[in-house]
Amino acid sequence: MMVAVAGCSGSDNGIDTSSPDAVVESFYTTANELDTDADSDEILDEVGDALHSESPLRDLLEETGDEETDEEEDEELENVDVEVTEEDLTVEEVEQRVGFFEIDDDAIEDIAEENAVVAGTIESEDEQEEIEHLTATEDGEWKIVL
């Protein structure tokens, strides 16, 4: 069973940026629909609208997107269950979360203006994974920072 994302607003590729939980949910459902052999450009074309411009995930996807894996992971996503667990983290709290990633002080202050932490569970046929993402607004849309 695939998770449908209702009321999408934002990008042409189905990324819903209307709220913190919506952007995280649509990031996972959109990523799940990608071919397993998609390269980094194809991945970023599809899920890049979910990522904040300061997100280190962007660089990570670019670095690892073209690497071949030995695993044949083609499990269907069965459920994405997420919720906002924290809101309005301070500059200090954002700094602690971004830790060793190279995000400049001005960007951290921008992220601290309006942000939320989204946590939840991603379920597939054989696996359940706990997730947590820092999200923030950028140009009026919610985006994933970490």
N, CA, C and O atoms as a MOPAC input file, in Angstrom:
PM7 MOZYME 1SCF
protein

 N      0.84100 1    -1.17500 1     0.00000 1
 C      0.00000 1     0.00000 1     0.00000 1
 C      0.88200 1     1.23300 1     0.00000 1
 O      1.76700 1     1.34800 1     0.84800 1
 N      0.67400 1     2.13000 1    -0.89800 1
 C      1.42300 1     3.37100 1    -0.95700 1
 C      0.65200 1     4.44300 1    -0.20800 1
 O     -0.57800 1     4.41800 1    -0.16400 1
 N      1.37700 1     5.38200 1     0.38000 1
 C      0.75600 1     6.47100 1     1.09800 1
 C      0.45300 1     7.58900 1     0.11200 1
 O      1.35000 1     8.05200 1    -0.59100 1
 N     -0.75400 1     8.01100 1     0.05500 1
 C     -1.11900 1     9.12100 1    -0.82700 1
 C     -0.96100 1    10.42900 1    -0.07600 1
 O     -1.25200 1    10.51900 1     1.11700 1
 N     -0.50300 1    11.42500 1    -0.78200 1
 C     -0.32900 1    12.73900 1    -0.17700 1
 C     -1.43300 1    13.62700 1    -0.71100 1
 O     -1.45300 1    13.98100 1    -1.89000 1
 N     -2.34400 1    13.97800 1     0.16900 1
 C     -3.48300 1    14.78200 1    -0.24300 1
 C     -3.18900 1    16.25900 1    -0.07100 1
 O     -2.38500 1    16.64600 1     0.77700 1
 N     -3.82700 1    17.06200 1    -0.86000 1
 C     -3.72400 1    18.49900 1    -0.72800 1
 C     -2.33500 1    19.03800 1    -0.97100 1
 O     -1.89900 1    19.95500 1    -0.27400 1
 N     -1.64000 1    18.49700 1    -1.93100 1
 C     -0.26400 1    18.91000 1    -2.18500 1
 C     -0.20200 1    20.34300 1    -2.65900 1
 O     -0.97100 1    20.77100 1    -3.52000 1
 N      0.71500 1    21.06400 1    -2.08800 1
 C      1.05200 1    22.37700 1    -2.60500 1
 C      2.55400 1    22.43300 1    -2.62200 1
 O      3.21800 1    21.73700 1    -1.85500 1
 N      3.08200 1    23.24000 1    -3.47300 1
 C      4.53100 1    23.31900 1    -3.54800 1
 C      5.00800 1    23.00500 1    -4.94000 1
 O      4.65400 1    23.71500 1    -5.88100 1
 N      5.79300 1    21.97400 1    -5.10400 1
 C      6.46100 1    21.70100 1    -6.37200 1
 C      5.59800 1    20.89500 1    -7.32600 1
 O      4.56100 1    20.34600 1    -6.95500 1
 N      6.06600 1    20.84200 1    -8.57400 1
 C      5.37300 1    20.08500 1    -9.60800 1
 C      5.52200 1    18.58100 1    -9.42400 1
 O      4.75400 1    17.82100 1   -10.01300 1
 N      6.47500 1    18.13100 1    -8.63200 1
 C      6.74600 1    16.70400 1    -8.51600 1
 C      6.07900 1    16.05500 1    -7.30500 1
 O      6.44900 1    14.94100 1    -6.93200 1
 N      5.12800 1    16.70800 1    -6.69600 1
 C      4.38600 1    16.09300 1    -5.61300 1
 C      4.89400 1    16.37600 1    -4.22200 1
 O      4.36400 1    15.82600 1    -3.25600 1
 N      5.89300 1    17.20500 1    -4.08700 1
 C      6.39300 1    17.55800 1    -2.76500 1
 C      5.45800 1    18.60000 1    -2.15800 1
 O      5.29400 1    19.69600 1    -2.69400 1
 N      4.85700 1    18.24300 1    -1.04300 1
 C      3.93300 1    19.12800 1    -0.32800 1
 C      4.73000 1    19.90600 1     0.70700 1
 O      5.24600 1    19.32200 1     1.66000 1
 N      4.83400 1    21.20200 1     0.53300 1
 C      5.62100 1    22.04600 1     1.43400 1
 C      4.73500 1    22.93100 1     2.30700 1
 O      5.17900 1    23.97100 1     2.79500 1
 N      3.49200 1    22.52200 1     2.50100 1
 C      2.53300 1    23.35000 1     3.23400 1
 C      2.69000 1    23.29200 1     4.75600 1
 O      2.21100 1    24.18000 1     5.46100 1
 N      3.35800 1    22.25400 1     5.26400 1
 C      3.54800 1    22.13000 1     6.71500 1
 C      4.77400 1    21.25500 1     6.97500 1
 O      5.23800 1    20.55400 1     6.07700 1
 N      5.29600 1    21.29500 1     8.19900 1
 C      6.47600 1    20.48100 1     8.50700 1
 C      6.24600 1    18.98600 1     8.29600 1
 O      7.08100 1    18.31500 1     7.69100 1
 N      5.13600 1    18.46000 1     8.78200 1
 C      4.88200 1    17.03100 1     8.64100 1
 C      4.57700 1    16.65800 1     7.19300 1
 O      4.93300 1    15.56500 1     6.75300 1
 N      3.92600 1    17.54100 1     6.45000 1
 C      3.61600 1    17.25200 1     5.04800 1
 C      4.87800 1    17.14900 1     4.20300 1
 O      4.96700 1    16.27100 1     3.34500 1
 N      5.85200 1    18.02000 1     4.42400 1
 C      7.07300 1    17.97300 1     3.61300 1
 C      7.86700 1    16.69500 1     3.89300 1
 O      8.44300 1    16.11300 1     2.97400 1
 N      7.90100 1    16.26100 1     5.14100 1
 C      8.62100 1    15.02400 1     5.47300 1
 C      7.90000 1    13.82400 1     4.87100 1
 O      8.53400 1    12.95700 1     4.26900 1
 N      6.59600 1    13.77000 1     5.02600 1
 C      5.82300 1    12.65300 1     4.46900 1
 C      5.96900 1    12.58600 1     2.95300 1
 O      6.20000 1    11.50900 1     2.40400 1
 N      5.83700 1    13.71700 1     2.27400 1
 C      5.91600 1    13.68600 1     0.81700 1
 C      7.34100 1    13.42400 1     0.32800 1
 O      7.52200 1    12.86700 1    -0.75400 1
 N      8.35500 1    13.81500 1     1.10500 1
 C      9.74400 1    13.48600 1     0.77100 1
 C      9.90400 1    11.96400 1     0.68400 1
 O     10.45000 1    11.44600 1    -0.29000 1
 N      9.42600 1    11.26100 1     1.70200 1
 C      9.57000 1     9.80300 1     1.71700 1
 C      8.71200 1     9.11800 1     0.65700 1
 O      9.17400 1     8.17400 1     0.01500 1
 N      7.49600 1     9.56400 1     0.46400 1
 C      6.65200 1     8.91000 1    -0.53200 1
 C      7.18500 1     9.16600 1    -1.94000 1
 O      7.13600 1     8.26800 1    -2.78100 1
 N      7.68700 1    10.35500 1    -2.21500 1
 C      8.25500 1    10.66400 1    -3.52200 1
 C      9.54800 1     9.88700 1    -3.73900 1
 O      9.76500 1     9.34000 1    -4.82100 1
 N     10.40800 1     9.83000 1    -2.72800 1
 C     11.66400 1     9.07400 1    -2.83800 1
 C     11.38000 1     7.59700 1    -3.06700 1
 O     12.11700 1     6.93500 1    -3.79800 1
 N     10.33400 1     7.07600 1    -2.46000 1
 C      9.97800 1     5.66200 1    -2.62700 1
 C      9.57400 1     5.33500 1    -4.06200 1
 O      9.73800 1     4.20100 1    -4.51000 1
 N      9.05600 1     6.31000 1    -4.77100 1
 C      8.60200 1     6.08100 1    -6.14000 1
 C      9.73800 1     6.12200 1    -7.15900 1
 O      9.52300 1     5.80300 1    -8.32800 1
 N     10.93700 1     6.50800 1    -6.73800 1
 C     12.08400 1     6.58600 1    -7.64800 1
 C     12.57500 1     5.19600 1    -8.02300 1
 O     12.45400 1     4.25000 1    -7.24500 1
 N     13.12500 1     5.08700 1    -9.21700 1
 C     13.76600 1     3.84200 1    -9.62300 1
 C     14.96700 1     3.59200 1    -8.73500 1
 O     15.64000 1     4.53100 1    -8.30900 1
 N     15.23500 1     2.32200 1    -8.45600 1
 C     16.37400 1     1.98900 1    -7.59300 1
 C     17.71100 1     2.34400 1    -8.21900 1
 O     18.71300 1     2.45700 1    -7.51300 1
 N     17.74100 1     2.52200 1    -9.54300 1
 C     18.99500 1     2.88300 1   -10.19600 1
 C     19.07100 1     4.37100 1   -10.55100 1
 O     19.88400 1     4.76000 1   -11.38900 1
 N     18.24400 1     5.19800 1    -9.93300 1
 C     18.26500 1     6.63700 1   -10.19700 1
 C     19.60100 1     7.22900 1    -9.76400 1
 O     20.14500 1     6.86300 1    -8.72200 1
 N     20.12500 1     8.15000 1   -10.57700 1
 C     21.38000 1     8.80700 1   -10.20500 1
 C     21.07400 1    10.04000 1    -9.36400 1
 O     19.91100 1    10.38500 1    -9.15500 1
 N     22.11600 1    10.69900 1    -8.88600 1
 C     21.93900 1    11.81900 1    -7.96300 1
 C     21.14400 1    12.95900 1    -8.58600 1
 O     20.35800 1    13.60200 1    -7.89000 1
 N     21.32500 1    13.22900 1    -9.87200 1
 C     20.55600 1    14.29100 1   -10.52600 1
 C     19.07100 1    13.96000 1   -10.55500 1
 O     18.23200 1    14.82400 1   -10.30300 1
 N     18.75100 1    12.70900 1   -10.86400 1
 C     17.34800 1    12.28600 1   -10.89800 1
 C     16.72600 1    12.35400 1    -9.50000 1
 O     15.57800 1    12.77300 1    -9.34700 1
 N     17.47800 1    11.94700 1    -8.50000 1
 C     16.98800 1    11.99800 1    -7.12500 1
 C     16.70200 1    13.43300 1    -6.72200 1
 O     15.62900 1    13.73500 1    -6.20100 1
 N     17.66400 1    14.32000 1    -6.96300 1
 C     17.48000 1    15.72400 1    -6.58400 1
 C     16.37100 1    16.39600 1    -7.38900 1
 O     15.68900 1    17.28100 1    -6.87200 1
 N     16.17900 1    15.99000 1    -8.64900 1
 C     15.07600 1    16.53500 1    -9.44000 1
 C     13.73800 1    16.22000 1    -8.78400 1
 O     12.81900 1    17.03800 1    -8.80600 1
 N     13.63500 1    15.03600 1    -8.20300 1
 C     12.37100 1    14.60900 1    -7.60900 1
 C     12.16500 1    15.07700 1    -6.17100 1
 O     11.07100 1    15.51200 1    -5.81300 1
 N     13.20100 1    14.99100 1    -5.35000 1
 C     13.02400 1    15.31000 1    -3.92300 1
 C     13.71000 1    16.60200 1    -3.50000 1
 O     13.57700 1    17.01700 1    -2.34900 1
 N     14.42400 1    17.23100 1    -4.38700 1
 C     15.16400 1    18.44500 1    -4.04600 1
 C     14.30000 1    19.58000 1    -3.53900 1
 O     14.75600 1    20.38600 1    -2.72800 1
 N     13.04900 1    19.66200 1    -4.00300 1
 C     12.15400 1    20.72200 1    -3.54000 1
 C     11.78300 1    20.57500 1    -2.06700 1
 O     11.28200 1    21.51800 1    -1.45400 1
 N     12.02500 1    19.40900 1    -1.50500 1
 C     11.73700 1    19.18800 1    -0.08400 1
 C     12.88600 1    19.65700 1     0.80300 1
 O     12.71700 1    19.79800 1     2.01400 1
 N     14.05400 1    19.89900 1     0.20500 1
 C     15.25100 1    20.19500 1     0.98600 1
 C     15.54600 1    21.69000 1     1.05200 1
 O     15.52100 1    22.39100 1     0.04100 1
 N     15.82100 1    22.15000 1     2.24200 1
 C     16.22000 1    23.53300 1     2.48700 1
 C     17.52700 1    23.80100 1     1.75400 1
 O     18.34600 1    22.89400 1     1.60300 1
 N     17.73000 1    25.02000 1     1.30100 1
 C     18.95900 1    25.33600 1     0.56400 1
 C     20.21100 1    25.13100 1     1.40600 1
 O     21.29300 1    24.94100 1     0.85000 1
 N     20.09400 1    25.16400 1     2.73400 1
 C     21.23000 1    24.94700 1     3.62900 1
 C     21.34900 1    23.50400 1     4.10000 1
 O     22.22100 1    23.18200 1     4.90700 1
 N     20.48000 1    22.63800 1     3.60300 1
 C     20.47400 1    21.25500 1     4.06400 1
 C     21.71300 1    20.49600 1     3.60900 1
 O     22.01500 1    20.46600 1     2.41600 1
 N     22.43400 1    19.88200 1     4.54400 1
 C     23.56900 1    19.04000 1     4.16700 1
 C     23.11800 1    17.76100 1     3.44800 1
 O     23.94100 1    17.07500 1     2.84100 1
 N     21.84100 1    17.43800 1     3.51000 1
 C     21.32200 1    16.26300 1     2.80600 1
 C     21.47300 1    16.41700 1     1.29700 1
 O     21.64300 1    15.43100 1     0.58000 1
 N     21.41000 1    17.63600 1     0.82800 1
 C     21.58800 1    17.91800 1    -0.59700 1
 C     22.97200 1    17.43200 1    -1.06100 1
 O     23.09100 1    16.72600 1    -2.06100 1
 N     24.01500 1    17.82700 1    -0.31000 1
 C     25.38100 1    17.40000 1    -0.64000 1
 C     25.53700 1    15.89500 1    -0.49300 1
 O     26.19700 1    15.25100 1    -1.30900 1
 N     24.93100 1    15.33900 1     0.54300 1
 C     25.01400 1    13.89500 1     0.76300 1
 C     24.40300 1    13.12600 1    -0.40500 1
 O     24.97100 1    12.13400 1    -0.86200 1
 N     23.25700 1    13.57500 1    -0.88300 1
 C     22.62800 1    12.92300 1    -2.03500 1
 C     23.49200 1    13.05400 1    -3.27900 1
 O     23.59300 1    12.11300 1    -4.06700 1
 N     24.11200 1    14.20400 1    -3.46000 1
 C     24.99000 1    14.39800 1    -4.61900 1
 C     26.21300 1    13.48100 1    -4.54500 1
 O     26.65600 1    12.94500 1    -5.56100 1
 N     26.75500 1    13.30500 1    -3.33600 1
 C     27.95400 1    12.47900 1    -3.16600 1
 C     27.66400 1    10.99300 1    -3.29300 1
 O     28.46700 1    10.25600 1    -3.86500 1
 N     26.54000 1    10.54400 1    -2.77400 1
 C     26.25600 1     9.11100 1    -2.73800 1
 C     25.26100 1     8.65200 1    -3.78900 1
 O     25.07700 1     7.44800 1    -3.97400 1
 N     24.62400 1     9.56700 1    -4.47100 1
 C     23.55900 1     9.21500 1    -5.40900 1
 C     23.99100 1     8.36500 1    -6.57600 1
 O     23.17600 1     7.62200 1    -7.12300 1
 N     25.26500 1     8.44700 1    -6.98400 1
 C     25.73200 1     7.68800 1    -8.13900 1
 C     26.48900 1     6.42500 1    -7.75400 1
 O     26.93400 1     5.68300 1    -8.63000 1
 N     26.64100 1     6.16900 1    -6.45900 1
 C     27.35000 1     4.97700 1    -6.02100 1
 C     26.45400 1     3.75700 1    -6.18900 1
 O     25.26600 1     3.78900 1    -5.86800 1
 N     27.04300 1     2.69100 1    -6.69400 1
 C     26.28700 1     1.45400 1    -6.81900 1
 C     26.29900 1     0.72400 1    -5.49500 1
 O     27.29300 1     0.73700 1    -4.76900 1
 N     25.17900 1     0.08700 1    -5.18900 1
 C     25.10200 1    -0.69400 1    -3.96700 1
 C     24.97300 1    -2.16200 1    -4.31800 1
 O     24.49100 1    -2.52400 1    -5.39100 1
 N     25.41000 1    -2.99300 1    -3.40000 1
 C     25.28900 1    -4.43400 1    -3.59800 1
 C     23.88500 1    -4.92200 1    -3.27100 1
 O     23.48200 1    -6.01100 1    -3.67900 1
 N     23.15400 1    -4.10800 1    -2.53600 1
 C     21.83300 1    -4.52100 1    -2.08800 1
 C     20.79700 1    -4.24000 1    -3.17000 1
 O     20.88900 1    -3.24800 1    -3.89300 1
 N     19.83400 1    -5.10800 1    -3.26700 1
 C     18.71300 1    -4.91500 1    -4.16600 1
 C     17.52100 1    -4.50700 1    -3.31200 1
 O     16.63700 1    -5.32300 1    -3.05100 1
 N     17.49200 1    -3.26800 1    -2.88100 1
 C     16.39600 1    -2.80000 1    -2.04600 1
 C     15.30500 1    -2.23400 1    -2.93000 1
 O     15.47500 1    -1.18300 1    -3.54800 1
 N     14.20600 1    -2.91900 1    -2.98800 1
 C     13.06800 1    -2.45500 1    -3.75400 1
 C     11.79900 1    -2.69400 1    -2.94400 1
 O     10.76200 1    -3.07200 1    -3.49000 1
 N     11.89400 1    -2.47000 1    -1.64900 1
 C     10.75000 1    -2.67800 1    -0.77900 1
 C      9.76500 1    -1.53200 1    -0.93300 1
 O     10.15500 1    -0.36600 1    -0.99000 1
 N      8.52100 1    -1.86600 1    -0.99900 1
 C      7.48400 1    -0.85800 1    -1.09900 1
 C      7.23500 1    -0.22200 1     0.25600 1
 O      7.14700 1    -0.90800 1     1.27400 1
 N      7.12700 1     1.05300 1     0.25500 1
 C      6.78400 1     1.80300 1     1.44800 1
 C      5.32900 1     1.51900 1     1.77100 1
 O      4.45500 1     1.67500 1     0.91900 1
 N      5.07400 1     1.10400 1     2.99400 1
 C      3.69800 1     0.78200 1     3.37100 1
 C      3.03000 1     1.89800 1     4.14700 1
 O      1.82400 1     2.11100 1     4.02600 1
 N      3.81800 1     2.61800 1     4.95100 1
 C      3.21400 1     3.65000 1     5.77000 1
 C      4.26100 1     4.66800 1     6.21300 1
 O      5.39500 1     4.31200 1     6.53400 1
 N      3.86800 1     5.92000 1     6.22400 1
 C      4.66800 1     6.99800 1     6.78900 1
 C      3.78700 1     7.65200 1     7.84600 1
 O      2.72800 1     8.19700 1     7.53400 1
 N      4.22500 1     7.59400 1     9.07800 1
 C      3.45500 1     8.15400 1    10.18300 1
 C      4.33700 1     9.16900 1    10.89500 1
 O      5.25000 1     8.79500 1    11.63000 1
 N      4.06600 1    10.45500 1    10.68000 1
 C      4.90700 1    11.50400 1    11.25600 1
 C      4.06000 1    12.53700 1    11.97900 1
 O      2.86900 1    12.70000 1    11.71500 1
 N      4.71900 1    13.23000 1    12.90300 1
 C      4.05400 1    14.30900 1    13.61500 1
 C      5.09000 1    15.32100 1    14.08300 1
 O      6.26100 1    14.99000 1    14.26800 1
 N      4.64500 1    16.54800 1    14.26900 1
 C      5.51100 1    17.59300 1    14.79600 1
 C      5.68200 1    17.34200 1    16.28500 1
 O      4.69800 1    17.23000 1    17.01600 1
 N      6.93200 1    17.25500 1    16.73600 1
 C      7.20300 1    16.98600 1    18.14800 1
 C      7.77300 1    18.19000 1    18.88600 1
 O      7.67700 1    18.26700 1    20.11100 1
 N      8.36400 1    19.12900 1    18.15700 1
 C      8.89100 1    20.35900 1    18.75600 1
 C      8.72400 1    21.49000 1    17.75700 1
 O      8.73800 1    21.27200 1    16.54600 1
 N      8.56700 1    22.69400 1    18.27600 1
 C      8.45700 1    23.86200 1    17.40300 1
 C      9.28800 1    25.00000 1    17.96600 1
 O      9.56000 1    25.06900 1    19.16500 1
 N      9.68300 1    25.88800 1    17.06900 1
 C     10.36100 1    27.12700 1    17.43600 1
 C     11.60600 1    26.90900 1    18.28400 1
 O     11.74100 1    27.48200 1    19.36500 1
 N     12.51600 1    26.07600 1    17.78500 1
 C     13.79500 1    25.89200 1    18.45700 1
 C     14.56500 1    27.21600 1    18.42800 1
 O     14.46200 1    27.97900 1    17.46700 1
 N     15.31900 1    27.47500 1    19.46300 1
 C     16.12900 1    28.68800 1    19.53800 1
 C     17.36700 1    28.54400 1    18.65900 1
 O     17.65600 1    27.45900 1    18.15500 1
 N     18.08200 1    29.62400 1    18.48200 1
 C     19.32700 1    29.58700 1    17.71900 1
 C     20.27800 1    28.56000 1    18.32600 1
 O     20.91200 1    27.79400 1    17.60000 1
 N     20.37700 1    28.54200 1    19.64300 1
 C     21.26600 1    27.59600 1    20.31700 1
 C     20.83700 1    26.14800 1    20.07400 1
 O     21.68100 1    25.28100 1    19.84800 1
 N     19.53500 1    25.88500 1    20.12000 1
 C     19.03500 1    24.53400 1    19.88400 1
 C     19.25900 1    24.10300 1    18.42800 1
 O     19.57800 1    22.94300 1    18.16600 1
 N     19.09200 1    25.03400 1    17.48800 1
 C     19.36600 1    24.72900 1    16.08700 1
 C     20.84700 1    24.43500 1    15.90700 1
 O     21.21000 1    23.48900 1    15.20700 1
 N     21.70900 1    25.23800 1    16.53300 1
 C     23.15900 1    25.00700 1    16.45100 1
 C     23.52400 1    23.61700 1    16.95800 1
 O     24.35900 1    22.94000 1    16.35800 1
 N     22.90500 1    23.18300 1    18.05900 1
 C     23.17600 1    21.84800 1    18.59400 1
 C     22.74000 1    20.76800 1    17.61000 1
 O     23.42700 1    19.75900 1    17.45500 1
 N     21.61700 1    20.96800 1    16.95100 1
 C     21.10400 1    19.95500 1    16.01300 1
 C     21.95400 1    19.85100 1    14.75500 1
 O     22.18900 1    18.75300 1    14.25100 1
 N     22.41800 1    20.99500 1    14.24300 1
 C     23.18400 1    20.94800 1    12.99600 1
 C     24.63200 1    20.56600 1    13.25100 1
 O     25.35200 1    20.17900 1    12.33100 1
 N     25.06000 1    20.67800 1    14.51900 1
 C     26.34700 1    20.17500 1    14.95600 1
 C     27.51600 1    20.47600 1    14.05700 1
 O     27.86600 1    21.63600 1    13.83900 1
 N     28.12000 1    19.42900 1    13.53500 1
 C     29.35700 1    19.56800 1    12.78600 1
 C     29.15100 1    19.91200 1    11.31300 1
 O     30.13200 1    20.06700 1    10.58600 1
 N     27.91500 1    20.03500 1    10.85400 1
 C     27.68300 1    20.43000 1     9.46700 1
 C     28.04900 1    21.90300 1     9.30200 1
 O     27.85700 1    22.71000 1    10.21100 1
 N     28.56900 1    22.23100 1     8.14900 1
 C     29.02300 1    23.59200 1     7.89600 1
 C     27.85600 1    24.47100 1     7.44800 1
 O     27.63000 1    24.67800 1     6.25500 1
 N     27.13200 1    24.97500 1     8.42400 1
 C     26.03800 1    25.90900 1     8.15900 1
 C     26.41200 1    27.21300 1     8.85900 1
 O     26.65900 1    27.23500 1    10.06500 1
 N     26.44900 1    28.29600 1     8.08900 1
 C     26.92500 1    29.55700 1     8.66900 1
 C     25.91700 1    30.14400 1     9.65600 1
 O     24.74600 1    29.76500 1     9.67600 1
 N     26.40200 1    31.07000 1    10.46400 1
 C     25.60100 1    31.65500 1    11.54100 1
 C     24.34100 1    32.35300 1    11.03200 1
 O     23.28900 1    32.25200 1    11.66300 1
 N     24.42600 1    33.05900 1     9.90600 1
 C     23.24800 1    33.73400 1     9.35600 1
 C     22.17100 1    32.72500 1     8.96400 1
 O     20.98500 1    32.94700 1     9.20900 1
 N     22.58600 1    31.62700 1     8.36200 1
 C     21.62900 1    30.58700 1     7.97300 1
 C     20.99300 1    29.95100 1     9.20300 1
 O     19.79600 1    29.66200 1     9.20100 1
 N     21.77600 1    29.73200 1    10.24800 1
 C     21.23200 1    29.16900 1    11.48800 1
 C     20.19600 1    30.11700 1    12.08800 1
 O     19.15200 1    29.68000 1    12.57200 1
 N     20.48800 1    31.40500 1    12.05400 1
 C     19.51500 1    32.38500 1    12.55700 1
 C     18.23700 1    32.37400 1    11.71900 1
 O     17.14000 1    32.48200 1    12.26600 1
 N     18.37000 1    32.24500 1    10.39800 1
 C     17.18800 1    32.15700 1     9.52900 1
 C     16.37500 1    30.91100 1     9.84100 1
 O     15.14800 1    30.97100 1     9.91700 1
 N     17.04700 1    29.79200 1    10.02100 1
 C     16.37000 1    28.53100 1    10.34400 1
 C     15.64400 1    28.64300 1    11.68100 1
 O     14.55300 1    28.09700 1    11.84700 1
 N     16.24900 1    29.35000 1    12.63200 1
 C     15.65700 1    29.49100 1    13.96800 1
 C     14.41900 1    30.38700 1    13.97300 1
 O     13.66100 1    30.37300 1    14.94200 1
 N     14.19800 1    31.16200 1    12.91400 1
 C     13.02600 1    32.04600 1    12.87800 1
 C     11.71800 1    31.27200 1    12.88200 1
 O     10.78500 1    31.63600 1    13.59900 1
 N     11.64000 1    30.20700 1    12.08800 1
 C     10.43100 1    29.37400 1    12.05800 1
 C     10.85400 1    27.95400 1    11.71400 1
 O     11.29500 1    27.67800 1    10.59800 1
 N     10.71500 1    27.06400 1    12.68000 1
 C     11.17700 1    25.69400 1    12.48700 1
 C     10.32400 1    24.72400 1    13.28600 1
 O      9.54100 1    25.11500 1    14.15200 1
 N     10.49600 1    23.46200 1    12.97200 1
 C      9.79000 1    22.40200 1    13.69700 1
 C     10.56600 1    21.10200 1    13.53000 1
 O     11.23000 1    20.88000 1    12.51700 1
 N     10.46900 1    20.25800 1    14.53700 1
 C     11.05500 1    18.92800 1    14.47300 1
 C      9.90900 1    17.95800 1    14.19600 1
 O      8.87500 1    17.98000 1    14.86400 1
 N     10.12200 1    17.11400 1    13.19800 1
 C      9.12700 1    16.11900 1    12.80900 1
 C      9.72100 1    14.74700 1    13.08300 1
 O     10.82300 1    14.43800 1    12.63000 1
 N      8.99700 1    13.93500 1    13.81700 1
 C      9.45300 1    12.57800 1    14.13400 1
 C      8.36500 1    11.59600 1    13.74000 1
 O      7.18900 1    11.94400 1    13.64300 1
 N      8.78700 1    10.36000 1    13.51400 1
 C      7.80600 1     9.35700 1    13.16400 1
 C      8.42200 1     8.04400 1    12.77600 1
 O      9.57000 1     7.74400 1    13.10400 1
 N      7.62500 1     7.26000 1    12.06200 1
 C      7.99700 1     5.91000 1    11.68100 1
 C      7.74500 1     5.71000 1    10.19100 1
 O      6.70500 1     6.09800 1     9.65800 1
 N      8.72000 1     5.09500 1     9.53800 1
 C      8.60000 1     4.69500 1     8.13600 1
 C      8.50000 1     3.17400 1     8.14700 1
 O      9.36700 1     2.49800 1     8.70100 1
 N      7.45300 1     2.63600 1     7.54100 1
 C      7.27100 1     1.18600 1     7.52800 1
 C      7.26900 1     0.66000 1     6.10400 1
 O      6.62900 1     1.21900 1     5.21300 1
 N      8.00500 1    -0.43500 1     5.91200 1
 C      7.97700 1    -1.17300 1     4.65500 1
 C      7.63000 1    -2.61700 1     4.99900 1
 O      7.31300 1    -2.92900 1     6.14700 1
 N      7.69100 1    -3.49000 1     4.00700 1
 C      7.29000 1    -4.88400 1     4.21200 1
 C      8.00500 1    -5.54100 1     5.38300 1
 O      7.37200 1    -6.19400 1     6.21200 1
 N      9.32300 1    -5.37200 1     5.45400 1
 C     10.11500 1    -6.08900 1     6.45000 1
 C     10.79100 1    -5.20500 1     7.49000 1
 O     11.52400 1    -5.70500 1     8.34400 1
 N     10.56100 1    -3.93300 1     7.43100 1
 C     11.34600 1    -3.03500 1     8.26100 1
 C     10.51100 1    -1.88000 1     8.78300 1
 O      9.55700 1    -1.43300 1     8.14600 1
 N     10.89500 1    -1.41500 1     9.95000 1
 C     10.30600 1    -0.22000 1    10.53000 1
 C     11.45500 1     0.66900 1    10.98400 1
 O     12.33300 1     0.21900 1    11.72100 1
 N     11.45700 1     1.91400 1    10.55600 1
 C     12.55100 1     2.82600 1    10.87200 1
 C     12.00800 1     4.07700 1    11.54700 1
 O     11.04500 1     4.68800 1    11.08300 1
 N     12.64600 1     4.44300 1    12.65400 1
 C     12.29300 1     5.68500 1    13.34200 1
 C     13.06800 1     6.82400 1    12.68800 1
 O     14.26100 1     6.69300 1    12.41400 1
 N     12.38700 1     7.93800 1    12.44100 1
 C     13.03600 1     9.08100 1    11.81100 1
 C     12.79700 1    10.35000 1    12.63000 1
 O     11.85800 1    10.43300 1    13.42200 1
 N     13.66400 1    11.32700 1    12.41900 1
 C     13.47600 1    12.64900 1    13.01400 1
 C     14.14700 1    13.66000 1    12.09900 1
 O     15.30100 1    13.48000 1    11.71000 1
 N     13.43100 1    14.72000 1    11.75600 1
 C     13.95300 1    15.73900 1    10.85500 1
 C     13.69200 1    17.13900 1    11.41200 1
 O     12.62100 1    17.42800 1    11.94500 1
 N     14.69500 1    17.98900 1    11.27300 1
 C     14.52800 1    19.40800 1    11.54500 1
 C     14.03000 1    20.03900 1    10.25500 1
 O     14.63900 1    19.86300 1     9.20000 1
 N     12.92600 1    20.77100 1    10.33400 1
 C     12.38100 1    21.47100 1     9.17500 1
 C     12.34300 1    22.95900 1     9.49300 1
 O     12.31700 1    23.35800 1    10.65800 1
 N     12.34100 1    23.77200 1     8.44500 1
 C     12.25600 1    25.22200 1     8.60800 1
 C     11.61800 1    25.81500 1     7.36600 1
 O     11.60200 1    25.19300 1     6.30300 1
 N     11.09700 1    27.01300 1     7.50800 1
 C     10.51800 1    27.66700 1     6.33800 1
 C     11.60700 1    28.35700 1     5.53200 1
 O     12.59800 1    28.85300 1     6.06900 1
 N     11.38400 1    28.37000 1     4.22600 1
 C     12.25400 1    29.07600 1     3.29700 1
 C     11.35500 1    29.59300 1     2.17800 1
 O     10.69500 1    28.81200 1     1.49300 1
 N     11.33400 1    30.88500 1     1.99900 1
 C     10.46500 1    31.50600 1     0.99400 1
 C      9.01200 1    31.07600 1     1.17200 1
 O      8.30200 1    30.83900 1     0.19500 1
 N      8.57500 1    30.97500 1     2.43700 1
 C      7.18100 1    30.66000 1     2.73800 1
 C      6.81300 1    29.18900 1     2.64100 1
 O      5.65000 1    28.83900 1     2.84100 1
 N      7.77200 1    28.31600 1     2.34000 1
 C      7.48700 1    26.88900 1     2.23100 1
 C      8.31000 1    26.13800 1     3.27600 1
 O      9.42300 1    26.54000 1     3.61600 1
 N      7.74000 1    25.03700 1     3.78000 1
 C      8.46100 1    24.19000 1     4.73200 1
 C      9.43600 1    23.29900 1     3.98200 1
 O      9.09600 1    22.71100 1     2.95500 1
 N     10.64700 1    23.20600 1     4.50400 1
 C     11.71000 1    22.42200 1     3.87900 1
 C     12.44000 1    21.61300 1     4.96400 1
 O     12.44000 1    21.99000 1     6.13500 1
 N     13.05400 1    20.50600 1     4.56000 1
 C     13.83000 1    19.67700 1     5.47200 1
 C     15.25000 1    20.21700 1     5.55000 1
 O     15.91900 1    20.38200 1     4.53000 1
 N     15.70500 1    20.49000 1     6.76900 1
 C     17.07800 1    20.94000 1     6.98100 1
 C     17.96900 1    19.72400 1     7.24100 1
 O     18.98900 1    19.54900 1     6.57500 1
 N     17.58900 1    18.89500 1     8.19300 1
 C     18.32200 1    17.66900 1     8.55900 1
 C     17.35800 1    16.51700 1     8.71700 1
 O     17.77600 1    15.40000 1     9.02200 1

